[in-house]
Amino acid sequence: MVMTVQKDFSEKYADVVFDQEGRSQKAKKTLAVLEDYCGNLNGLTLLDIGCPTGFMTFQYGKAFKHVIGIDIDRHAIEYARCHS
């Protein structure tokens, strides 16, 4: 089996991934939809799959009891760890 190495998502789309204000606004919109559908979120746990830098995960943490963020982009995860 031959695997093609692809450039990390965070490197390829850095202008979007590292846009803290844009990602935070997107998270707030997502939270509004979730709150409309689920009601109070503060007793729930959220799994944020594909969280690259953690900007949105941080916002989710304000509303949920527990938040777990995972991603396969090693550069973005390193950034998230350094800026959490």
N, C-alpha and C positions, 0 to 999 in steps of 0.2 A: 504494500500500500504506500502510495506517495502522498505526502501532505504538503500543501502549499502554505508557506508562512506568510500571513497577511499582516500588514502594518497594524499596530494597535489602534483601536477605534479612537482613543483619546488623542493620538497623534494625527490621525487622518482628519478628525473633526474637532480639533482643538478650540476653534472659535465658538462652537456650541457647547461642548463639554465643560469648558472652564468659564463659561458665562454665568457667574454666580447669581447675578440679579435675574437673568432670564430663567435659570433653573429654579430659583426660589419662587418666582411668579407662577411657573408651571406647577410646582408642588402645591401652592395655595389653591390653584384652580382644581387640581386633582382632589385635594382635601375637601373642597366645597362639594364636589360631586359625591364623594364617599359619605360625607356627613348627611347630605340629602337622602341618600339611599339607606345608610345604616343607622343614622342617628348619632348618638354619642359614641365617640371612638375611644375614649380614654380608658376603657377596660379591655381593649383588644390588642392583639399582636399583629404586626405587619411584616411581611417578608418582601423586601424591595430587591427584586431580581434585576440586575443590570443597573446598578446604582452609581456608576463610575467614580465620581469625585465625592459623593456623599452630600452634595448641596441639598438635594431633594430629601434624602434620608433624614437629614438634620431637621428639616421642616416637619416631616412626618412624625418625628420624635416629640414634637410639641403637642401633638394631638393623640397619639397612641400610647398605651402603657409600655409596650415593648416594640422596638423596631430592629430588625436585622437586615443589613444590606450586604449583598453579595455581587461580585462581578468577576469576569475573567481577564479584564484589562489590567495587567500588572502595573503599568505606569499610573493609571488613574487611582488604583487602590493605594499605591505609595503616596500619591498626592493627598488622598483622603486621610490616611493615617497621620500624615504630617500636619494637616490642617483641621483635625477634629478637636 
